Amino acid sequence: MNREIKFRAFCPKLKVMSKPFSFNQVLNFGDVVFNSLDLKKHIVMQFTGLVDKNGVDIYEGDLLKGFGMVYQVVFSDGAFYMKLKTVHHRLSRVFISQEEIEVIGSIHSNPELIKR
């Protein structure tokens, strides 16, 4: 199975998320263009290779609603997980298809959603 390797980045200073990119591309935050990624200033998130019930790409750092709860997507020990406080569920196509999982935001853009 092939999956697209892509990323996005959040700029905390401007409070804006980039469009998806590969490392061969330039990041563009509105009128500000960065020719190289500064890991001290930007939070980089990788695409999981999965999509939610609406066909929206799921990235590391996304907040997912499903099973009556809100989870944060994290990368740990070589895999993506749905994190709920101290409980982690491995993120997979099978797991996503069991429930109407939906991306409702990002931990960086919408941290208030995780408190629900």
Biopython code that builds the backbone (N, CA, C, O; Angstrom):
import numpy as np
from Bio.PDB.StructureBuilder import StructureBuilder

atoms = [
    (1, "MET", "N", (0.836, -1.174, 0.000)),
    (1, "MET", "CA", (0.000, 0.000, 0.000)),
    (1, "MET", "C", (0.886, 1.244, 0.000)),
    (1, "MET", "O", (1.812, 1.352, 0.804)),
    (2, "ASN", "N", (0.606, 2.159, -0.881)),
    (2, "ASN", "CA", (1.318, 3.430, -0.955)),
    (2, "ASN", "C", (0.526, 4.498, -0.225)),
    (2, "ASN", "O", (-0.703, 4.527, -0.295)),
    (3, "ARG", "N", (1.218, 5.360, 0.463)),
    (3, "ARG", "CA", (0.566, 6.527, 1.040)),
    (3, "ARG", "C", (1.414, 7.742, 0.754)),
    (3, "ARG", "O", (2.640, 7.667, 0.669)),
    (4, "GLU", "N", (0.752, 8.835, 0.611)),
    (4, "GLU", "CA", (1.429, 10.086, 0.320)),
    (4, "GLU", "C", (2.137, 10.584, 1.572)),
    (4, "GLU", "O", (1.535, 10.649, 2.644)),
    (5, "ILE", "N", (3.414, 10.938, 1.440)),
    (5, "ILE", "CA", (4.181, 11.493, 2.549)),
    (5, "ILE", "C", (4.123, 13.013, 2.422)),
    (5, "ILE", "O", (4.742, 13.604, 1.537)),
    (6, "LYS", "N", (3.372, 13.620, 3.315)),
    (6, "LYS", "CA", (3.274, 15.078, 3.290)),
    (6, "LYS", "C", (3.171, 15.586, 4.716)),
    (6, "LYS", "O", (2.932, 14.829, 5.657)),
    (7, "PHE", "N", (3.356, 16.870, 4.843)),
    (7, "PHE", "CA", (3.397, 17.519, 6.141)),
    (7, "PHE", "C", (2.620, 18.825, 6.069)),
    (7, "PHE", "O", (2.228, 19.276, 4.993)),
    (8, "ARG", "N", (2.410, 19.415, 7.218)),
    (8, "ARG", "CA", (1.928, 20.789, 7.324)),
    (8, "ARG", "C", (2.644, 21.381, 8.528)),
    (8, "ARG", "O", (3.228, 20.649, 9.328)),
    (9, "ALA", "N", (2.603, 22.684, 8.660)),
    (9, "ALA", "CA", (3.286, 23.330, 9.781)),
    (9, "ALA", "C", (2.408, 24.430, 10.349)),
    (9, "ALA", "O", (1.662, 25.094, 9.629)),
    (10, "PHE", "N", (2.516, 24.606, 11.656)),
    (10, "PHE", "CA", (1.791, 25.659, 12.352)),
    (10, "PHE", "C", (2.794, 26.712, 12.791)),
    (10, "PHE", "O", (3.829, 26.390, 13.374)),
    (11, "CYS", "N", (2.484, 27.970, 12.511)),
    (11, "CYS", "CA", (3.323, 29.085, 12.939)),
    (11, "CYS", "C", (2.649, 29.736, 14.152)),
    (11, "CYS", "O", (1.683, 30.482, 13.995)),
    (12, "PRO", "N", (3.157, 29.457, 15.365)),
    (12, "PRO", "CA", (2.527, 30.019, 16.570)),
    (12, "PRO", "C", (2.505, 31.544, 16.593)),
    (12, "PRO", "O", (1.560, 32.149, 17.100)),
    (13, "LYS", "N", (3.535, 32.156, 16.050)),
    (13, "LYS", "CA", (3.609, 33.623, 16.051)),
    (13, "LYS", "C", (2.461, 34.231, 15.252)),
    (13, "LYS", "O", (1.828, 35.188, 15.699)),
    (14, "LEU", "N", (2.192, 33.674, 14.066)),
    (14, "LEU", "CA", (1.117, 34.189, 13.212)),
    (14, "LEU", "C", (-0.215, 33.481, 13.454)),
    (14, "LEU", "O", (-1.252, 33.907, 12.946)),
    (15, "LYS", "N", (-0.180, 32.382, 14.244)),
    (15, "LYS", "CA", (-1.364, 31.565, 14.533)),
    (15, "LYS", "C", (-2.049, 31.110, 13.244)),
    (15, "LYS", "O", (-3.255, 31.279, 13.065)),
    (16, "VAL", "N", (-1.243, 30.527, 12.353)),
    (16, "VAL", "CA", (-1.777, 30.076, 11.066)),
    (16, "VAL", "C", (-1.148, 28.734, 10.690)),
    (16, "VAL", "O", (0.018, 28.472, 10.985)),
    (17, "MET", "N", (-1.949, 27.893, 10.033)),
    (17, "MET", "CA", (-1.518, 26.573, 9.579)),
    (17, "MET", "C", (-1.184, 26.663, 8.094)),
    (17, "MET", "O", (-1.900, 27.306, 7.328)),
    (18, "SER", "N", (-0.103, 26.021, 7.697)),
    (18, "SER", "CA", (0.266, 26.000, 6.280)),
    (18, "SER", "C", (-0.620, 25.027, 5.521)),
    (18, "SER", "O", (-1.330, 24.219, 6.120)),
    (19, "LYS", "N", (-0.573, 25.111, 4.218)),
    (19, "LYS", "CA", (-1.181, 24.096, 3.367)),
    (19, "LYS", "C", (-0.234, 22.903, 3.380)),
    (19, "LYS", "O", (0.943, 23.062, 3.705)),
    (20, "PRO", "N", (-0.721, 21.699, 3.030)),
    (20, "PRO", "CA", (0.181, 20.538, 2.983)),
    (20, "PRO", "C", (1.367, 20.778, 2.052)),
    (20, "PRO", "O", (1.243, 21.456, 1.032)),
    (21, "PHE", "N", (2.524, 20.209, 2.420)),
    (21, "PHE", "CA", (3.738, 20.377, 1.632)),
    (21, "PHE", "C", (4.639, 19.169, 1.788)),
    (21, "PHE", "O", (4.505, 18.389, 2.730)),
    (22, "SER", "N", (5.563, 19.027, 0.845)),
    (22, "SER", "CA", (6.649, 18.066, 1.003)),
    (22, "SER", "C", (7.884, 18.893, 1.342)),
    (22, "SER", "O", (7.867, 20.116, 1.208)),
    (23, "PHE", "N", (8.951, 18.237, 1.777)),
    (23, "PHE", "CA", (10.140, 19.010, 2.135)),
    (23, "PHE", "C", (10.803, 19.663, 0.937)),
    (23, "PHE", "O", (11.708, 20.480, 1.109)),
    (24, "ASN", "N", (10.382, 19.328, -0.258)),
    (24, "ASN", "CA", (10.926, 19.957, -1.462)),
    (24, "ASN", "C", (10.210, 21.249, -1.800)),
    (24, "ASN", "O", (10.618, 21.970, -2.710)),
    (25, "GLN", "N", (9.156, 21.541, -1.081)),
    (25, "GLN", "CA", (8.375, 22.739, -1.367)),
    (25, "GLN", "C", (8.666, 23.841, -0.364)),
    (25, "GLN", "O", (9.285, 23.616, 0.676)),
    (26, "VAL", "N", (8.210, 25.024, -0.697)),
    (26, "VAL", "CA", (8.376, 26.187, 0.181)),
    (26, "VAL", "C", (7.114, 26.341, 1.026)),
    (26, "VAL", "O", (6.005, 26.169, 0.522)),
    (27, "LEU", "N", (7.278, 26.665, 2.313)),
    (27, "LEU", "CA", (6.132, 26.952, 3.177)),
    (27, "LEU", "C", (5.641, 28.358, 2.885)),
    (27, "LEU", "O", (6.443, 29.274, 2.704)),
    (28, "ASN", "N", (4.349, 28.529, 2.839)),
    (28, "ASN", "CA", (3.788, 29.853, 2.593)),
    (28, "ASN", "C", (2.708, 30.134, 3.635)),
    (28, "ASN", "O", (1.664, 29.483, 3.637)),
    (29, "PHE", "N", (2.954, 31.095, 4.513)),
    (29, "PHE", "CA", (1.985, 31.530, 5.517)),
    (29, "PHE", "C", (1.471, 32.903, 5.095)),
    (29, "PHE", "O", (2.042, 33.921, 5.485)),
    (30, "GLY", "N", (0.420, 32.942, 4.317)),
    (30, "GLY", "CA", (-0.139, 34.213, 3.863)),
    (30, "GLY", "C", (0.888, 34.984, 3.055)),
    (30, "GLY", "O", (1.356, 34.509, 2.021)),
    (31, "ASP", "N", (1.237, 36.169, 3.524)),
    (31, "ASP", "CA", (2.189, 37.016, 2.814)),
    (31, "ASP", "C", (3.635, 36.707, 3.187)),
    (31, "ASP", "O", (4.558, 37.232, 2.565)),
    (32, "VAL", "N", (3.838, 35.872, 4.182)),
    (32, "VAL", "CA", (5.187, 35.582, 4.656)),
    (32, "VAL", "C", (5.643, 34.250, 4.070)),
    (32, "VAL", "O", (4.960, 33.239, 4.228)),
    (33, "VAL", "N", (6.777, 34.240, 3.404)),
    (33, "VAL", "CA", (7.299, 33.012, 2.790)),
    (33, "VAL", "C", (8.579, 32.597, 3.502)),
    (33, "VAL", "O", (9.481, 33.410, 3.706)),
    (34, "PHE", "N", (8.647, 31.325, 3.877)),
    (34, "PHE", "CA", (9.830, 30.777, 4.520)),
    (34, "PHE", "C", (10.504, 29.847, 3.533)),
    (34, "PHE", "O", (9.884, 28.890, 3.069)),
    (35, "ASN", "N", (11.766, 30.105, 3.199)),
    (35, "ASN", "CA", (12.488, 29.255, 2.256)),
    (35, "ASN", "C", (13.017, 27.993, 2.912)),
    (35, "ASN", "O", (13.341, 27.029, 2.219)),
    (36, "SER", "N", (13.109, 27.979, 4.215)),
    (36, "SER", "CA", (13.518, 26.775, 4.922)),
    (36, "SER", "C", (12.697, 26.684, 6.197)),
    (36, "SER", "O", (12.244, 27.693, 6.736)),
    (37, "LEU", "N", (12.519, 25.492, 6.656)),
    (37, "LEU", "CA", (11.701, 25.260, 7.828)),
    (37, "LEU", "C", (12.535, 25.462, 9.084)),
    (37, "LEU", "O", (13.557, 24.799, 9.262)),
    (38, "ASP", "N", (12.116, 26.359, 9.944)),
    (38, "ASP", "CA", (12.803, 26.614, 11.202)),
    (38, "ASP", "C", (12.061, 25.862, 12.305)),
    (38, "ASP", "O", (10.997, 26.293, 12.750)),
    (39, "LEU", "N", (12.624, 24.745, 12.740)),
    (39, "LEU", "CA", (11.954, 23.896, 13.718)),
    (39, "LEU", "C", (11.810, 24.565, 15.079)),
    (39, "LEU", "O", (11.044, 24.095, 15.921)),
    (40, "LYS", "N", (12.538, 25.658, 15.304)),
    (40, "LYS", "CA", (12.390, 26.391, 16.559)),
    (40, "LYS", "C", (11.170, 27.305, 16.524)),
    (40, "LYS", "O", (10.649, 27.693, 17.570)),
    (41, "LYS", "N", (10.715, 27.648, 15.314)),
    (41, "LYS", "CA", (9.607, 28.582, 15.166)),
    (41, "LYS", "C", (8.316, 27.932, 14.666)),
    (41, "LYS", "O", (7.236, 28.496, 14.845)),
    (42, "HIS", "N", (8.411, 26.761, 14.047)),
    (42, "HIS", "CA", (7.244, 26.108, 13.452)),
    (42, "HIS", "C", (7.048, 24.718, 14.028)),
    (42, "HIS", "O", (8.010, 24.033, 14.375)),
    (43, "ILE", "N", (5.803, 24.316, 14.125)),
    (43, "ILE", "CA", (5.462, 22.975, 14.593)),
    (43, "ILE", "C", (5.072, 22.163, 13.364)),
    (43, "ILE", "O", (4.073, 22.459, 12.708)),
    (44, "VAL", "N", (5.865, 21.138, 13.055)),
    (44, "VAL", "CA", (5.635, 20.327, 11.860)),
    (44, "VAL", "C", (4.828, 19.088, 12.232)),
    (44, "VAL", "O", (5.111, 18.426, 13.231)),
    (45, "MET", "N", (3.822, 18.784, 11.418)),
    (45, "MET", "CA", (2.954, 17.634, 11.644)),
    (45, "MET", "C", (2.892, 16.780, 10.387)),
    (45, "MET", "O", (2.766, 17.303, 9.280)),
    (46, "GLN", "N", (2.981, 15.464, 10.558)),
    (46, "GLN", "CA", (2.979, 14.545, 9.420)),
    (46, "GLN", "C", (1.564, 14.010, 9.161)),
    (46, "GLN", "O", (0.782, 13.798, 10.088)),
    (47, "PHE", "N", (1.259, 13.800, 7.872)),
    (47, "PHE", "CA", (0.014, 13.184, 7.435)),
    (47, "PHE", "C", (0.022, 11.713, 7.850)),
    (47, "PHE", "O", (1.033, 11.032, 7.675)),
    (48, "THR", "N", (-1.079, 11.217, 8.391)),
    (48, "THR", "CA", (-1.152, 9.833, 8.857)),
    (48, "THR", "C", (-1.399, 8.831, 7.733)),
    (48, "THR", "O", (-1.194, 7.630, 7.910)),
    (49, "GLY", "N", (-1.838, 9.326, 6.577)),
    (49, "GLY", "CA", (-2.233, 8.436, 5.497)),
    (49, "GLY", "C", (-3.699, 8.055, 5.578)),
    (49, "GLY", "O", (-4.184, 7.274, 4.760)),
    (50, "LEU", "N", (-4.415, 8.604, 6.566)),
    (50, "LEU", "CA", (-5.826, 8.292, 6.773)),
    (50, "LEU", "C", (-6.683, 9.541, 6.589)),
    (50, "LEU", "O", (-6.199, 10.667, 6.706)),
    (51, "VAL", "N", (-7.962, 9.320, 6.299)),
    (51, "VAL", "CA", (-8.920, 10.423, 6.174)),
    (51, "VAL", "C", (-10.105, 10.154, 7.096)),
    (51, "VAL", "O", (-10.391, 9.007, 7.440)),
    (52, "ASP", "N", (-10.788, 11.224, 7.491)),
    (52, "ASP", "CA", (-11.950, 11.072, 8.362)),
    (52, "ASP", "C", (-13.201, 10.755, 7.550)),
    (52, "ASP", "O", (-13.110, 10.516, 6.345)),
    (53, "LYS", "N", (-14.364, 10.751, 8.191)),
    (53, "LYS", "CA", (-15.617, 10.393, 7.524)),
    (53, "LYS", "C", (-15.986, 11.368, 6.406)),
    (53, "LYS", "O", (-16.775, 11.027, 5.525)),
    (54, "ASN", "N", (-15.425, 12.573, 6.435)),
    (54, "ASN", "CA", (-15.708, 13.585, 5.415)),
    (54, "ASN", "C", (-14.626, 13.650, 4.341)),
    (54, "ASN", "O", (-14.677, 14.512, 3.464)),
    (55, "GLY", "N", (-13.640, 12.738, 4.404)),
    (55, "GLY", "CA", (-12.556, 12.743, 3.430)),
    (55, "GLY", "C", (-11.455, 13.733, 3.754)),
    (55, "GLY", "O", (-10.601, 13.999, 2.908)),
    (56, "VAL", "N", (-11.452, 14.294, 4.975)),
    (56, "VAL", "CA", (-10.433, 15.257, 5.404)),
    (56, "VAL", "C", (-9.191, 14.489, 5.867)),
    (56, "VAL", "O", (-9.290, 13.550, 6.656)),
    (57, "ASP", "N", (-8.022, 14.901, 5.367)),
    (57, "ASP", "CA", (-6.759, 14.273, 5.775)),
    (57, "ASP", "C", (-6.572, 14.400, 7.284)),
    (57, "ASP", "O", (-6.881, 15.436, 7.873)),
    (58, "ILE", "N", (-6.062, 13.330, 7.903)),
    (58, "ILE", "CA", (-5.787, 13.335, 9.341)),
    (58, "ILE", "C", (-4.281, 13.487, 9.546)),
    (58, "ILE", "O", (-3.493, 12.689, 9.038)),
    (59, "TYR", "N", (-3.890, 14.521, 10.296)),
    (59, "TYR", "CA", (-2.489, 14.818, 10.587)),
    (59, "TYR", "C", (-2.204, 14.642, 12.066)),
    (59, "TYR", "O", (-3.104, 14.708, 12.904)),
    (60, "GLU", "N", (-0.942, 14.419, 12.366)),
    (60, "GLU", "CA", (-0.450, 14.469, 13.735)),
    (60, "GLU", "C", (-0.867, 15.822, 14.318)),
    (60, "GLU", "O", (-0.736, 16.850, 13.653)),
    (61, "GLY", "N", (-1.364, 15.826, 15.545)),
    (61, "GLY", "CA", (-1.798, 17.077, 16.177)),
    (61, "GLY", "C", (-3.265, 17.390, 15.963)),
    (61, "GLY", "O", (-3.801, 18.291, 16.608)),
    (62, "ASP", "N", (-3.937, 16.658, 15.058)),
    (62, "ASP", "CA", (-5.364, 16.896, 14.840)),
    (62, "ASP", "C", (-6.163, 16.439, 16.045)),
    (62, "ASP", "O", (-5.740, 15.570, 16.807)),
    (63, "LEU", "N", (-7.332, 17.047, 16.197)),
    (63, "LEU", "CA", (-8.289, 16.626, 17.210)),
    (63, "LEU", "C", (-9.417, 15.904, 16.494)),
    (63, "LEU", "O", (-10.012, 16.432, 15.555)),
    (64, "LEU", "N", (-9.706, 14.690, 16.950)),
    (64, "LEU", "CA", (-10.722, 13.848, 16.321)),
    (64, "LEU", "C", (-11.881, 13.638, 17.285)),
    (64, "LEU", "O", (-11.683, 13.424, 18.481)),
    (65, "LYS", "N", (-13.094, 13.703, 16.745)),
    (65, "LYS", "CA", (-14.277, 13.426, 17.538)),
    (65, "LYS", "C", (-14.810, 12.066, 17.115)),
    (65, "LYS", "O", (-15.008, 11.812, 15.927)),
    (66, "GLY", "N", (-15.041, 11.200, 18.081)),
    (66, "GLY", "CA", (-15.583, 9.879, 17.817)),
    (66, "GLY", "C", (-15.743, 9.119, 19.114)),
    (66, "GLY", "O", (-15.099, 9.442, 20.112)),
    (67, "PHE", "N", (-16.590, 8.119, 19.108)),
    (67, "PHE", "CA", (-16.850, 7.323, 20.311)),
    (67, "PHE", "C", (-17.304, 8.210, 21.469)),
    (67, "PHE", "O", (-17.106, 7.864, 22.634)),
    (68, "GLY", "N", (-17.918, 9.362, 21.147)),
    (68, "GLY", "CA", (-18.412, 10.271, 22.173)),
    (68, "GLY", "C", (-17.343, 11.071, 22.892)),
    (68, "GLY", "O", (-17.614, 11.690, 23.921)),
    (69, "MET", "N", (-16.111, 11.062, 22.350)),
    (69, "MET", "CA", (-15.002, 11.771, 22.996)),
    (69, "MET", "C", (-14.178, 12.532, 21.958)),
    (69, "MET", "O", (-14.376, 12.383, 20.752)),
    (70, "VAL", "N", (-13.246, 13.353, 22.460)),
    (70, "VAL", "CA", (-12.309, 14.080, 21.603)),
    (70, "VAL", "C", (-10.911, 13.553, 21.876)),
    (70, "VAL", "O", (-10.466, 13.514, 23.023)),
    (71, "TYR", "N", (-10.221, 13.148, 20.815)),
    (71, "TYR", "CA", (-8.875, 12.581, 20.905)),
    (71, "TYR", "C", (-7.889, 13.475, 20.182)),
    (71, "TYR", "O", (-8.252, 14.181, 19.241)),
    (72, "GLN", "N", (-6.634, 13.446, 20.624)),
    (72, "GLN", "CA", (-5.547, 14.118, 19.920)),
    (72, "GLN", "C", (-4.733, 13.058, 19.181)),
    (72, "GLN", "O", (-4.413, 12.015, 19.751)),
    (73, "VAL", "N", (-4.395, 13.317, 17.917)),
    (73, "VAL", "CA", (-3.552, 12.400, 17.152)),
    (73, "VAL", "C", (-2.098, 12.667, 17.526)),
    (73, "VAL", "O", (-1.619, 13.796, 17.415)),
    (74, "VAL", "N", (-1.400, 11.622, 17.968)),
    (74, "VAL", "CA", (0.003, 11.729, 18.360)),
    (74, "VAL", "C", (0.812, 10.662, 17.626)),
    (74, "VAL", "O", (0.264, 9.650, 17.187)),
    (75, "PHE", "N", (2.114, 10.895, 17.497)),
    (75, "PHE", "CA", (3.027, 9.917, 16.922)),
    (75, "PHE", "C", (3.934, 9.433, 18.036)),
    (75, "PHE", "O", (4.584, 10.235, 18.707)),
    (76, "SER", "N", (3.980, 8.116, 18.238)),
    (76, "SER", "CA", (4.779, 7.552, 19.313)),
    (76, "SER", "C", (5.210, 6.144, 18.940)),
    (76, "SER", "O", (4.414, 5.366, 18.414)),
    (77, "ASP", "N", (6.456, 5.817, 19.207)),
    (77, "ASP", "CA", (6.978, 4.466, 18.957)),
    (77, "ASP", "C", (6.708, 3.982, 17.530)),
    (77, "ASP", "O", (6.374, 2.816, 17.322)),
    (78, "GLY", "N", (6.852, 4.874, 16.550)),
    (78, "GLY", "CA", (6.728, 4.495, 15.148)),
    (78, "GLY", "C", (5.316, 4.343, 14.621)),
    (78, "GLY", "O", (5.123, 3.785, 13.541)),
    (79, "ALA", "N", (4.305, 4.833, 15.369)),
    (79, "ALA", "CA", (2.917, 4.702, 14.920)),
    (79, "ALA", "C", (2.101, 5.921, 15.356)),
    (79, "ALA", "O", (2.477, 6.636, 16.285)),
    (80, "PHE", "N", (0.992, 6.139, 14.675)),
    (80, "PHE", "CA", (0.067, 7.209, 15.045)),
    (80, "PHE", "C", (-0.986, 6.636, 15.989)),
    (80, "PHE", "O", (-1.455, 5.512, 15.809)),
    (81, "TYR", "N", (-1.350, 7.427, 16.999)),
    (81, "TYR", "CA", (-2.329, 7.005, 17.990)),
    (81, "TYR", "C", (-3.351, 8.103, 18.224)),
    (81, "TYR", "O", (-3.076, 9.281, 17.996)),
    (82, "MET", "N", (-4.545, 7.704, 18.687)),
    (82, "MET", "CA", (-5.550, 8.634, 19.176)),
    (82, "MET", "C", (-5.384, 8.661, 20.691)),
    (82, "MET", "O", (-5.594, 7.652, 21.364)),
    (83, "LYS", "N", (-5.006, 9.817, 21.221)),
    (83, "LYS", "CA", (-4.696, 9.950, 22.653)),
    (83, "LYS", "C", (-5.866, 10.593, 23.388)),
    (83, "LYS", "O", (-6.409, 11.615, 22.969)),
    (84, "LEU", "N", (-6.231, 9.966, 24.485)),
    (84, "LEU", "CA", (-7.254, 10.509, 25.382)),
    (84, "LEU", "C", (-6.654, 10.456, 26.776)),
    (84, "LEU", "O", (-6.652, 9.407, 27.420)),
    (85, "LYS", "N", (-6.145, 11.588, 27.239)),
    (85, "LYS", "CA", (-5.416, 11.672, 28.507)),
    (85, "LYS", "C", (-4.277, 10.662, 28.500)),
    (85, "LYS", "O", (-3.299, 10.863, 27.780)),
    (86, "THR", "N", (-4.366, 9.583, 29.273)),
    (86, "THR", "CA", (-3.256, 8.621, 29.321)),
    (86, "THR", "C", (-3.526, 7.368, 28.484)),
    (86, "THR", "O", (-2.677, 6.480, 28.411)),
    (87, "VAL", "N", (-4.692, 7.294, 27.859)),
    (87, "VAL", "CA", (-5.051, 6.125, 27.053)),
    (87, "VAL", "C", (-4.742, 6.414, 25.584)),
    (87, "VAL", "O", (-5.096, 7.475, 25.068)),
    (88, "HIS", "N", (-4.079, 5.465, 24.911)),
    (88, "HIS", "CA", (-3.756, 5.605, 23.498)),
    (88, "HIS", "C", (-4.392, 4.456, 22.717)),
    (88, "HIS", "O", (-4.267, 3.295, 23.107)),
    (89, "HIS", "N", (-5.070, 4.776, 21.619)),
    (89, "HIS", "CA", (-5.615, 3.770, 20.707)),
    (89, "HIS", "C", (-4.865, 3.911, 19.386)),
    (89, "HIS", "O", (-4.790, 5.009, 18.833)),
    (90, "ARG", "N", (-4.311, 2.819, 18.878)),
    (90, "ARG", "CA", (-3.574, 2.886, 17.618)),
    (90, "ARG", "C", (-4.515, 3.305, 16.494)),
    (90, "ARG", "O", (-5.605, 2.754, 16.341)),
    (91, "LEU", "N", (-4.078, 4.284, 15.715)),
    (91, "LEU", "CA", (-4.871, 4.821, 14.614)),
    (91, "LEU", "C", (-4.689, 3.924, 13.397)),
    (91, "LEU", "O", (-3.563, 3.712, 12.946)),
    (92, "SER", "N", (-5.776, 3.400, 12.864)),
    (92, "SER", "CA", (-5.711, 2.532, 11.690)),
    (92, "SER", "C", (-6.990, 2.676, 10.883)),
    (92, "SER", "O", (-7.982, 3.216, 11.374)),
    (93, "ARG", "N", (-6.969, 2.194, 9.647)),
    (93, "ARG", "CA", (-8.165, 2.234, 8.805)),
    (93, "ARG", "C", (-9.315, 1.469, 9.456)),
    (93, "ARG", "O", (-10.463, 1.909, 9.399)),
    (94, "VAL", "N", (-9.017, 0.340, 10.067)),
    (94, "VAL", "CA", (-10.044, -0.467, 10.722)),
    (94, "VAL", "C", (-10.662, 0.310, 11.878)),
    (94, "VAL", "O", (-11.884, 0.335, 12.027)),
    (95, "PHE", "N", (-9.831, 0.938, 12.690)),
    (95, "PHE", "CA", (-10.310, 1.701, 13.841)),
    (95, "PHE", "C", (-11.165, 2.875, 13.374)),
    (95, "PHE", "O", (-12.227, 3.130, 13.941)),
    (96, "ILE", "N", (-10.711, 3.593, 12.343)),
    (96, "ILE", "CA", (-11.436, 4.752, 11.806)),
    (96, "ILE", "C", (-12.787, 4.319, 11.255)),
    (96, "ILE", "O", (-13.780, 5.023, 11.442)),
    (97, "SER", "N", (-12.844, 3.171, 10.576)),
    (97, "SER", "CA", (-14.084, 2.724, 9.941)),
    (97, "SER", "C", (-15.124, 2.229, 10.945)),
    (97, "SER", "O", (-16.296, 2.103, 10.592)),
    (98, "GLN", "N", (-14.725, 1.944, 12.187)),
    (98, "GLN", "CA", (-15.665, 1.476, 13.202)),
    (98, "GLN", "C", (-16.590, 2.578, 13.704)),
    (98, "GLN", "O", (-17.657, 2.290, 14.245)),
    (99, "GLU", "N", (-16.204, 3.795, 13.537)),
    (99, "GLU", "CA", (-16.950, 4.920, 14.103)),
    (99, "GLU", "C", (-16.897, 6.085, 13.123)),
    (99, "GLU", "O", (-16.039, 6.126, 12.242)),
    (100, "GLU", "N", (-17.787, 6.996, 13.276)),
    (100, "GLU", "CA", (-17.824, 8.189, 12.436)),
    (100, "GLU", "C", (-16.792, 9.201, 12.951)),
    (100, "GLU", "O", (-17.149, 10.243, 13.501)),
    (101, "ILE", "N", (-15.524, 8.881, 12.766)),
    (101, "ILE", "CA", (-14.428, 9.747, 13.225)),
    (101, "ILE", "C", (-14.377, 11.001, 12.362)),
    (101, "ILE", "O", (-14.480, 10.924, 11.138)),
    (102, "GLU", "N", (-14.218, 12.164, 13.006)),
    (102, "GLU", "CA", (-14.218, 13.430, 12.293)),
    (102, "GLU", "C", (-13.130, 14.352, 12.845)),
    (102, "GLU", "O", (-12.975, 14.478, 14.059)),
    (103, "VAL", "N", (-12.375, 14.997, 11.946)),
    (103, "VAL", "CA", (-11.401, 16.022, 12.345)),
    (103, "VAL", "C", (-12.200, 17.262, 12.734)),
    (103, "VAL", "O", (-12.989, 17.775, 11.941)),
    (104, "ILE", "N", (-11.988, 17.741, 13.969)),
    (104, "ILE", "CA", (-12.713, 18.935, 14.426)),
    (104, "ILE", "C", (-11.779, 20.114, 14.672)),
    (104, "ILE", "O", (-12.232, 21.198, 15.037)),
    (105, "GLY", "N", (-10.483, 19.911, 14.476)),
    (105, "GLY", "CA", (-9.524, 20.988, 14.677)),
    (105, "GLY", "C", (-8.135, 20.439, 14.898)),
    (105, "GLY", "O", (-7.848, 19.281, 14.596)),
    (106, "SER", "N", (-7.280, 21.290, 15.431)),
    (106, "SER", "CA", (-5.892, 20.936, 15.714)),
    (106, "SER", "C", (-5.563, 21.376, 17.136)),
    (106, "SER", "O", (-6.077, 22.390, 17.608)),
    (107, "ILE", "N", (-4.719, 20.627, 17.812)),
    (107, "ILE", "CA", (-4.312, 20.979, 19.170)),
    (107, "ILE", "C", (-3.614, 22.344, 19.187)),
    (107, "ILE", "O", (-3.614, 23.026, 20.211)),
    (108, "HIS", "N", (-3.021, 22.741, 18.058)),
    (108, "HIS", "CA", (-2.308, 24.012, 17.984)),
    (108, "HIS", "C", (-3.241, 25.176, 17.670)),
    (108, "HIS", "O", (-3.077, 26.267, 18.215)),
    (109, "SER", "N", (-4.217, 24.949, 16.796)),
    (109, "SER", "CA", (-5.166, 26.003, 16.407)),
    (109, "SER", "C", (-6.373, 26.076, 17.340)),
    (109, "SER", "O", (-6.937, 27.151, 17.543)),
    (110, "ASN", "N", (-6.768, 24.946, 17.903)),
    (110, "ASN", "CA", (-7.981, 24.871, 18.710)),
    (110, "ASN", "C", (-7.775, 24.100, 20.014)),
    (110, "ASN", "O", (-8.487, 23.124, 20.248)),
    (111, "PRO", "N", (-6.842, 24.492, 20.862)),
    (111, "PRO", "CA", (-6.557, 23.720, 22.087)),
    (111, "PRO", "C", (-7.759, 23.627, 23.024)),
    (111, "PRO", "O", (-7.848, 22.696, 23.825)),
    (112, "GLU", "N", (-8.674, 24.574, 22.930)),
    (112, "GLU", "CA", (-9.852, 24.563, 23.810)),
    (112, "GLU", "C", (-10.758, 23.358, 23.548)),
    (112, "GLU", "O", (-11.521, 22.965, 24.430)),
    (113, "LEU", "N", (-10.686, 22.769, 22.359)),
    (113, "LEU", "CA", (-11.556, 21.642, 22.015)),
    (113, "LEU", "C", (-11.201, 20.374, 22.790)),
    (113, "LEU", "O", (-12.065, 19.521, 22.994)),
    (114, "ILE", "N", (-9.965, 20.235, 23.217)),
    (114, "ILE", "CA", (-9.535, 19.022, 23.912)),
    (114, "ILE", "C", (-10.110, 18.958, 25.322)),
    (114, "ILE", "O", (-10.138, 17.885, 25.924)),
    (115, "LYS", "N", (-10.557, 20.061, 25.849)),
    (115, "LYS", "CA", (-11.098, 20.109, 27.202)),
    (115, "LYS", "C", (-12.540, 19.605, 27.267)),
    (115, "LYS", "O", (-13.087, 19.410, 28.353)),
    (116, "ARG", "N", (-13.158, 19.392, 26.083)),
    (116, "ARG", "CA", (-14.557, 18.922, 26.034)),
    (116, "ARG", "C", (-14.688, 17.510, 26.510)),
    (116, "ARG", "O", (-15.792, 16.966, 26.532)),
]
sb = StructureBuilder()
sb.init_structure("model")
sb.init_model(0)
sb.init_chain("A")
sb.init_seg("    ")
for serial, (resi, resn, name, xyz) in enumerate(atoms, 1):
    if name == "N":
        sb.init_residue(resn, " ", resi, " ")
    sb.init_atom(name, np.array(xyz, "f"), 0.0, 1.0, " ", f" {name:<3s}", serial, name[0])
structure = sb.get_structure()
